Amino acid sequence: MTTPTTSTIRALTGAWPALCAVTVISWWLAPGHAGGSATASVPLTVTAVTLAVIKGRVIVRSFMEVRFAPAWLRRATDVWLVTLWASILAIYLW
């Protein structure tokens, strides 16, 4: 097993607060968290899905070590994430 380099540790340390920030922003956008009524909203849903794409990409790149993978695999995971979330959003909007 190899020892993580300083750049890897910094990248993971930077990814963690980014993931926490996206989670807090998603929670803050939710209409029902403050005791209000939770109603469906297309702009909020699109924003939540966009944040989920960002969060998924950070997780895949940083914690699944795709960052060090060949370029074709990095592109394939990006296409997979966008396709997955676009499908979910299309089903929601349809």
BELQUI-V726484 format. One line per field, one symbol per residue. ss: DSSP state (@ for helix, = for strand, . for the rest). phi: phi as a letter, one per 40 degrees, with the letter a starting at -180 (. if undefined). burial: # if it has 9 or more other ideal C-beta (glycine too) atoms within 8 Angstrom, else .. A space follows every 50 residues. Layout:
ss: ???
phi: ???
burial: ???
//
This chain:
ss: .....@@@@@@@@@@@@@@@@@@@@@@@@............@@@@@@@@@ @@@@@@@@@@@@@..@@@..@@@@@@@@@@@@@@@@@@@@@@@.
phi: .ccccccccccccccccccccccccccccccccbgcccbcaccccccccc cccccccccccccbfcdcccdccccccccccccdcccccccccc
burial: ........#.##..#..##..##.##..###............######. ############...#......##..##..##..#..##.....
//
